[in-house]
């Protein structure tokens, strides 16, 4: 699969079930991380999901 869009789509499709399960009931460590991250962002700050290759 050489098409970057198709590769990215396939990757997201592959991890979607795990992501959905984790998102339904995040554990305490993730909730704490998310709070620290959100607190560190300036008001109106933007976050870019750059993905991973």
N, C-alpha and C positions, 0 to 999 in steps of 0.2 A: 504494500500500500504506500504509494509515493505522494499521494495528494495530502497536503498538510491539513486541509479542512476535514477530509474524511478520516484521517488518523486521529485528529482531535475529537471529532464526534464519536468515533469508536471508543476512544479512551473514556470519555464521559459516560457513554452507554455502559461500559464495563464496570465503572465504579459507582454508578447510580444506586444500585440496591444497598450497598454498604453505606453510602452517604445518607440515604433516606433513613436507614435504621439508626445511625448515629445521631442524626438530626432530630429524630423524634424524642429521644431521651438522652440528651448530652450528659456526660458524667461531670462530677464536681470540678475535676482538673480543667476540662474544656471550658466550663462556665467561668472559672477564675481567669483563665487565659483570655477569654473573650472580653471580660470586664477590664482587665489590664490594658488590652489592646485598644478598646474603645476609649478608655480614659486618656490614653496617650495621644489620641488623635485631636488635632485642633478642631474647634467648632467649624462645621462646613467642610472639613477635610475630605479628601477623596482617597479611595483605595483602588488600586489596579490589581486585577488578578492576571498575572503574567503567565500563569501556567508553568509547565515543566516539560522539558523534552527529554 
